[in-house]
Amino acid sequence: MKNLYWFVVLMLLLAPAVFAQEHYTEGPIWRVQLIRVKPTAMDAYLTSLRQSTKPLLDEEKKQGIIMDYKVFLKATKANPDDWDIAVAVEFKNHAALDGLAAKGEAERDKILGGKSQAQQLGEKRTEMREIISSDLMEEIFLK
């Protein structure tokens, strides 16, 4: 009887995962940042993304650190505090996040010229924008 009890408990704990897996297969991981750009800083912010973020992400993609990236410009706003730009970076899976900081630092130093230059860039961007959220999401494919 005791074994039956533990079997039932185990099945109840595993049931949500079993039912979820019947509906979808797991896909890549996305890091999505929602950014609100200050009203007069959109041109400067887009220039900054084009000159420094794009080359860095292109190199990380070339090196296989990331799979892809996308930048979205929001065409509508629900309220004045809404986001303007979303930057999404695609990783193969959760394991691709292991050691990401060290890999990213090496590419950052190669593209931007080092930690000091990256910090200066970050400070300039802080004056132009506010990060509303930074989320890690898993893409799923419905069956």
LUMLUMFI-877131 format. One record per residue: residue in three letters; z, x, y of N, C-alpha, C in turn. Coordinates in steps of 0.02 Angstrom, whole numbers. Layout:
N
+------+--------+--------+--------+--------+--------+--------+--------+--------+--------+
: resn :    n.w :    n.u :    n.v :   ca.w :   ca.u :   ca.v :    c.w :    c.u :    c.v :
+------+--------+--------+--------+--------+--------+--------+--------+--------+--------+
:  ALA :      Z :      X :      Y :      Z :      X :      Y :      Z :      X :      Y :
...
+------+--------+--------+--------+--------+--------+--------+--------+--------+--------+
# end
This chain:
143
+------+--------+--------+--------+--------+--------+--------+--------+--------+--------+
: resn :    n.w :    n.u :    n.v :   ca.w :   ca.u :   ca.v :    c.w :    c.u :    c.v :
+------+--------+--------+--------+--------+--------+--------+--------+--------+--------+
:  MET :      0 :     41 :    -59 :      0 :      0 :      0 :      0 :     44 :     63 :
:  LYS :     38 :     98 :     60 :     42 :    143 :    118 :    -27 :    173 :    134 :
:  ASN :    -65 :    191 :     81 :   -132 :    219 :     92 :   -178 :    167 :    123 :
:  LEU :   -172 :    105 :    103 :   -213 :     51 :    132 :   -196 :     42 :    205 :
:  TYR :   -133 :     47 :    223 :   -112 :     41 :    293 :   -145 :     95 :    335 :
:  TRP :   -142 :    158 :    312 :   -172 :    214 :    350 :   -247 :    208 :    354 :
:  PHE :   -278 :    182 :    301 :   -350 :    171 :    302 :   -369 :    120 :    356 :
:  VAL :   -332 :     66 :    360 :   -345 :     14 :    410 :   -335 :     42 :    481 :
:  VAL :   -282 :     80 :    491 :   -269 :    111 :    557 :   -326 :    158 :    575 :
:  LEU :   -348 :    199 :    529 :   -403 :    245 :    541 :   -467 :    208 :    558 :
:  MET :   -481 :    155 :    522 :   -542 :    116 :    535 :   -539 :     83 :    605 :
:  LEU :   -481 :     60 :    626 :   -475 :     30 :    692 :   -484 :     82 :    747 :
:  LEU :   -461 :    142 :    735 :   -470 :    195 :    785 :   -543 :    218 :    789 :
:  LEU :   -578 :    218 :    734 :   -647 :    241 :    733 :   -698 :    187 :    750 :
:  ALA :   -677 :    124 :    747 :   -723 :     68 :    757 :   -762 :     71 :    823 :
:  PRO :   -729 :     85 :    880 :   -769 :     87 :    943 :   -825 :    138 :    941 :
:  ALA :   -813 :    197 :    913 :   -865 :    248 :    910 :   -921 :    227 :    862 :
:  VAL :   -903 :    196 :    808 :   -954 :    175 :    759 :   -999 :    122 :    790 :
:  PHE :   -969 :     73 :    823 :  -1009 :     19 :    853 :  -1050 :     44 :    911 :
:  ALA :  -1024 :     91 :    950 :  -1061 :    118 :   1007 :  -1122 :    155 :    982 :
:  GLN :  -1116 :    193 :    929 :  -1171 :    233 :    905 :  -1228 :    190 :    876 :
:  GLU :  -1213 :    129 :    857 :  -1267 :     88 :    831 :  -1313 :     63 :    887 :
:  HIS :  -1291 :     67 :    948 :  -1330 :     42 :   1004 :  -1371 :     95 :   1040 :
:  TYR :  -1352 :    159 :   1034 :  -1388 :    211 :   1071 :  -1381 :    279 :   1038 :
:  THR :  -1424 :    324 :   1059 :  -1416 :    394 :   1039 :  -1399 :    434 :   1103 :
:  GLU :  -1362 :    486 :   1093 :  -1339 :    526 :   1150 :  -1395 :    571 :   1176 :
:  GLY :  -1397 :    576 :   1242 :  -1447 :    618 :   1274 :  -1416 :    675 :   1313 :
:  PRO :  -1451 :    700 :   1362 :  -1425 :    756 :   1402 :  -1369 :    735 :   1448 :
:  ILE :  -1337 :    785 :   1477 :  -1282 :    776 :   1524 :  -1309 :    787 :   1595 :
:  TRP :  -1289 :    745 :   1641 :  -1311 :    751 :   1711 :  -1250 :    759 :   1756 :
:  ARG :  -1253 :    808 :   1801 :  -1204 :    816 :   1855 :  -1238 :    785 :   1916 :
:  VAL :  -1208 :    731 :   1943 :  -1238 :    695 :   1999 :  -1190 :    697 :   2058 :
:  GLN :  -1215 :    724 :   2114 :  -1177 :    724 :   2176 :  -1208 :    675 :   2224 :
:  LEU :  -1166 :    631 :   2251 :  -1187 :    584 :   2303 :  -1163 :    612 :   2370 :
:  ILE :  -1209 :    620 :   2417 :  -1195 :    655 :   2479 :  -1211 :    611 :   2539 :
:  ARG :  -1165 :    609 :   2586 :  -1178 :    575 :   2650 :  -1190 :    630 :   2701 :
:  VAL :  -1249 :    628 :   2732 :  -1268 :    677 :   2782 :  -1250 :    649 :   2851 :
:  LYS :  -1224 :    692 :   2893 :  -1206 :    670 :   2961 :  -1269 :    648 :   2997 :
:  PRO :  -1264 :    598 :   3041 :  -1323 :    565 :   3071 :  -1374 :    612 :   3102 :
:  THR :  -1354 :    665 :   3134 :  -1402 :    709 :   3167 :  -1420 :    771 :   3126 :
:  ALA :  -1397 :    774 :   3064 :  -1404 :    835 :   3025 :  -1453 :    830 :   2966 :
:  MET :  -1489 :    774 :   2959 :  -1532 :    765 :   2900 :  -1585 :    819 :   2895 :
:  ASP :  -1619 :    834 :   2949 :  -1672 :    885 :   2947 :  -1644 :    953 :   2927 :
:  ALA :  -1589 :    972 :   2958 :  -1558 :   1037 :   2943 :  -1533 :   1039 :   2870 :
:  TYR :  -1506 :    983 :   2846 :  -1481 :    982 :   2777 :  -1538 :    987 :   2727 :
:  LEU :  -1592 :    950 :   2739 :  -1650 :    954 :   2694 :  -1681 :   1024 :   2695 :
:  THR :  -1682 :   1055 :   2754 :  -1707 :   1124 :   2759 :  -1663 :   1170 :   2717 :
:  SER :  -1598 :   1161 :   2721 :  -1551 :   1202 :   2682 :  -1562 :   1193 :   2607 :
:  LEU :  -1571 :   1131 :   2586 :  -1583 :   1118 :   2515 :  -1648 :   1152 :   2492 :
:  ARG :  -1700 :   1146 :   2533 :  -1765 :   1174 :   2516 :  -1764 :   1250 :   2513 :
:  GLN :  -1727 :   1281 :   2559 :  -1727 :   1354 :   2564 :  -1679 :   1388 :   2516 :
:  SER :  -1625 :   1355 :   2497 :  -1576 :   1390 :   2454 :  -1562 :   1354 :   2388 :
:  THR :  -1553 :   1289 :   2389 :  -1537 :   1254 :   2327 :  -1597 :   1251 :   2280 :
:  LYS :  -1655 :   1234 :   2307 :  -1714 :   1229 :   2265 :  -1731 :   1295 :   2230 :
:  PRO :  -1733 :   1352 :   2265 :  -1747 :   1414 :   2229 :  -1694 :   1430 :   2175 :
:  LEU :  -1631 :   1415 :   2189 :  -1578 :   1427 :   2141 :  -1587 :   1383 :   2079 :
:  LEU :  -1599 :   1319 :   2089 :  -1608 :   1274 :   2032 :  -1672 :   1289 :   1994 :
:  ASP :  -1725 :   1309 :   2030 :  -1787 :   1329 :   1996 :  -1775 :   1389 :   1951 :
:  GLU :  -1737 :   1438 :   1975 :  -1722 :   1497 :   1935 :  -1677 :   1479 :   1875 :
:  GLU :  -1627 :   1437 :   1886 :  -1584 :   1416 :   1830 :  -1625 :   1378 :   1777 :
:  LYS :  -1673 :   1339 :   1799 :  -1716 :   1304 :   1752 :  -1759 :   1355 :   1713 :
:  LYS :  -1787 :   1403 :   1748 :  -1828 :   1455 :   1717 :  -1788 :   1494 :   1665 :
:  GLN :  -1724 :   1508 :   1681 :  -1681 :   1546 :   1636 :  -1653 :   1503 :   1579 :
:  GLY :  -1663 :   1438 :   1581 :  -1638 :   1394 :   1528 :  -1565 :   1373 :   1538 :
:  ILE :  -1537 :   1387 :   1596 :  -1467 :   1368 :   1610 :  -1463 :   1292 :   1619 :
:  ILE :  -1513 :   1264 :   1653 :  -1518 :   1192 :   1661 :  -1585 :   1169 :   1633 :
:  MET :  -1590 :   1105 :   1618 :  -1653 :   1078 :   1593 :  -1698 :   1056 :   1650 :
:  ASP :  -1669 :   1023 :   1700 :  -1708 :    997 :   1755 :  -1661 :    978 :   1812 :
:  TYR :  -1689 :    957 :   1867 :  -1650 :    931 :   1923 :  -1692 :    882 :   1962 :
:  LYS :  -1659 :    838 :   1998 :  -1693 :    789 :   2040 :  -1653 :    780 :   2103 :
:  VAL :  -1688 :    766 :   2158 :  -1656 :    750 :   2221 :  -1682 :    681 :   2242 :
:  PHE :  -1635 :    637 :   2259 :  -1652 :    569 :   2278 :  -1632 :    557 :   2350 :
:  LEU :  -1675 :    523 :   2387 :  -1661 :    503 :   2455 :  -1653 :    427 :   2454 :
:  LYS :  -1594 :    403 :   2474 :  -1580 :    331 :   2471 :  -1615 :    295 :   2528 :
:  ALA :  -1653 :    245 :   2512 :  -1692 :    209 :   2562 :  -1653 :    152 :   2595 :
:  THR :  -1601 :    128 :   2562 :  -1561 :     74 :   2590 :  -1488 :     93 :   2592 :
:  LYS :  -1451 :     64 :   2637 :  -1379 :     77 :   2641 :  -1341 :     11 :   2639 :
:  ALA :  -1290 :      8 :   2597 :  -1249 :    -52 :   2593 :  -1200 :    -55 :   2651 :
:  ASN :  -1180 :      4 :   2675 :  -1134 :      8 :   2732 :  -1139 :     78 :   2762 :
:  PRO :  -1111 :     89 :   2821 :  -1117 :    154 :   2854 :  -1086 :    212 :   2815 :
:  ASP :  -1040 :    197 :   2769 :  -1008 :    249 :   2730 :  -1045 :    265 :   2665 :
:  ASP :  -1102 :    235 :   2654 :  -1141 :    245 :   2593 :  -1172 :    315 :   2592 :
:  TRP :  -1195 :    336 :   2534 :  -1226 :    402 :   2527 :  -1298 :    401 :   2549 :
:  ASP :  -1325 :    461 :   2565 :  -1395 :    468 :   2586 :  -1438 :    505 :   2535 :
:  ILE :  -1410 :    556 :   2505 :  -1447 :    599 :   2459 :  -1406 :    607 :   2394 :
:  ALA :  -1441 :    605 :   2338 :  -1411 :    620 :   2274 :  -1446 :    680 :   2244 :
:  VAL :  -1406 :    727 :   2219 :  -1433 :    786 :   2185 :  -1409 :    781 :   2113 :
:  ALA :  -1457 :    778 :   2066 :  -1441 :    771 :   1995 :  -1467 :    832 :   1957 :
:  VAL :  -1423 :    862 :   1918 :  -1441 :    922 :   1879 :  -1431 :    904 :   1805 :
:  GLU :  -1483 :    917 :   1764 :  -1482 :    899 :   1694 :  -1465 :    959 :   1650 :
:  PHE :  -1417 :    949 :   1605 :  -1398 :   1000 :   1555 :  -1413 :    972 :   1486 :
:  LYS :  -1429 :   1017 :   1440 :  -1449 :    996 :   1372 :  -1395 :    953 :   1339 :
:  ASN :  -1332 :    976 :   1344 :  -1276 :    941 :   1311 :  -1211 :    968 :   1342 :
:  HIS :  -1156 :    943 :   1317 :  -1090 :    966 :   1343 :  -1080 :   1041 :   1332 :
:  ALA :  -1105 :   1067 :   1276 :  -1096 :   1139 :   1262 :  -1131 :   1182 :   1314 :
:  ALA :  -1183 :   1156 :   1346 :  -1219 :   1195 :   1397 :  -1176 :   1208 :   1459 :
:  LEU :  -1120 :   1171 :   1465 :  -1075 :   1181 :   1521 :  -1027 :   1239 :   1509 :
:  ASP :  -1021 :   1262 :   1447 :   -978 :   1318 :   1431 :  -1004 :   1382 :   1464 :
:  GLY :   -962 :   1415 :   1501 :   -981 :   1478 :   1534 :  -1030 :   1468 :   1592 :
:  LEU :  -1035 :   1407 :   1615 :  -1083 :   1391 :   1668 :  -1069 :   1427 :   1733 :
:  ALA :  -1005 :   1435 :   1750 :   -987 :   1468 :   1813 :  -1013 :   1540 :   1815 :
:  ALA :  -1003 :   1576 :   1761 :  -1025 :   1646 :   1760 :  -1101 :   1651 :   1763 :
:  LYS :  -1136 :   1608 :   1726 :  -1209 :   1608 :   1728 :  -1234 :   1590 :   1797 :
:  GLY :  -1203 :   1539 :   1826 :  -1223 :   1517 :   1892 :  -1210 :   1569 :   1946 :
:  GLU :  -1155 :   1606 :   1940 :  -1140 :   1658 :   1989 :  -1192 :   1714 :   1987 :
:  ALA :  -1214 :   1732 :   1929 :  -1264 :   1785 :   1923 :  -1329 :   1763 :   1957 :
:  GLU :  -1350 :   1702 :   1945 :  -1411 :   1677 :   1977 :  -1401 :   1667 :   2052 :
:  ARG :  -1343 :   1643 :   2071 :  -1327 :   1635 :   2142 :  -1332 :   1702 :   2179 :
:  ASP :  -1303 :   1754 :   2150 :  -1305 :   1820 :   2182 :  -1377 :   1846 :   2188 :
:  LYS :  -1418 :   1832 :   2138 :  -1487 :   1854 :   2138 :  -1527 :   1817 :   2192 :
:  ILE :  -1517 :   1752 :   2198 :  -1556 :   1711 :   2244 :  -1529 :   1712 :   2315 :
:  LEU :  -1463 :   1705 :   2322 :  -1433 :   1698 :   2389 :  -1407 :   1764 :   2417 :
:  GLY :  -1399 :   1814 :   2375 :  -1377 :   1878 :   2399 :  -1304 :   1894 :   2389 :
:  GLY :  -1267 :   1851 :   2356 :  -1197 :   1866 :   2340 :  -1150 :   1810 :   2359 :
:  LYS :  -1087 :   1821 :   2342 :  -1035 :   1771 :   2352 :  -1023 :   1756 :   2426 :
:  SER :  -1024 :   1807 :   2467 :  -1012 :   1798 :   2538 :  -1065 :   1754 :   2571 :
:  GLN :  -1128 :   1767 :   2554 :  -1182 :   1726 :   2581 :  -1177 :   1654 :   2558 :
:  ALA :  -1158 :   1644 :   2495 :  -1150 :   1577 :   2467 :  -1093 :   1540 :   2503 :
:  GLN :  -1039 :   1576 :   2517 :   -983 :   1545 :   2553 :  -1003 :   1525 :   2624 :
:  GLN :  -1042 :   1567 :   2657 :  -1066 :   1551 :   2724 :  -1111 :   1490 :   2722 :
:  LEU :  -1154 :   1486 :   2673 :  -1198 :   1429 :   2664 :  -1156 :   1365 :   2653 :
:  GLY :  -1106 :   1371 :   2611 :  -1061 :   1314 :   2598 :  -1026 :   1290 :   2661 :
:  GLU :  -1004 :   1337 :   2702 :   -970 :   1318 :   2764 :  -1018 :   1282 :   2812 :
:  LYS :  -1080 :   1306 :   2816 :  -1130 :   1273 :   2859 :  -1144 :   1203 :   2833 :
:  ARG :  -1149 :   1195 :   2767 :  -1163 :   1129 :   2739 :  -1105 :   1081 :   2750 :
:  THR :  -1044 :   1107 :   2750 :   -986 :   1064 :   2761 :   -990 :   1031 :   2830 :
:  GLU :  -1020 :   1066 :   2878 :  -1029 :   1038 :   2945 :  -1083 :    984 :   2946 :
:  MET :  -1128 :    984 :   2897 :  -1185 :    938 :   2897 :  -1175 :    877 :   2852 :
:  ARG :  -1131 :    882 :   2803 :  -1126 :    829 :   2754 :  -1056 :    822 :   2725 :
:  GLU :  -1049 :    767 :   2688 :   -987 :    753 :   2651 :  -1007 :    733 :   2581 :
:  ILE :   -975 :    763 :   2531 :   -989 :    744 :   2462 :   -946 :    682 :   2447 :
:  ILE :   -981 :    627 :   2433 :   -947 :    563 :   2419 :   -918 :    564 :   2348 :
:  SER :   -958 :    588 :   2300 :   -933 :    594 :   2231 :   -974 :    646 :   2194 :
:  SER :   -944 :    673 :   2143 :   -977 :    720 :   2098 :   -958 :    700 :   2028 :
:  ASP :  -1006 :    673 :   1992 :   -991 :    644 :   1926 :  -1030 :    678 :   1871 :
:  LEU :  -1000 :    680 :   1812 :  -1032 :    705 :   1752 :  -1048 :    644 :   1709 :
:  MET :  -1112 :    635 :   1693 :  -1133 :    575 :   1656 :  -1174 :    596 :   1595 :
:  GLU :  -1171 :    555 :   1544 :  -1213 :    567 :   1485 :  -1268 :    515 :   1484 :
:  GLU :  -1330 :    539 :   1481 :  -1386 :    493 :   1474 :  -1387 :    468 :   1402 :
:  ILE :  -1401 :    404 :   1394 :  -1407 :    376 :   1327 :  -1475 :    343 :   1320 :
:  PHE :  -1498 :    340 :   1258 :  -1561 :    308 :   1242 :  -1546 :    248 :   1197 :
:  LEU :  -1560 :    189 :   1223 :  -1547 :    129 :   1184 :  -1592 :    126 :   1122 :
:  LYS :  -1565 :    102 :   1068 :  -1603 :     97 :   1006 :  -1642 :     32 :   1005 :
+------+--------+--------+--------+--------+--------+--------+--------+--------+--------+
# end
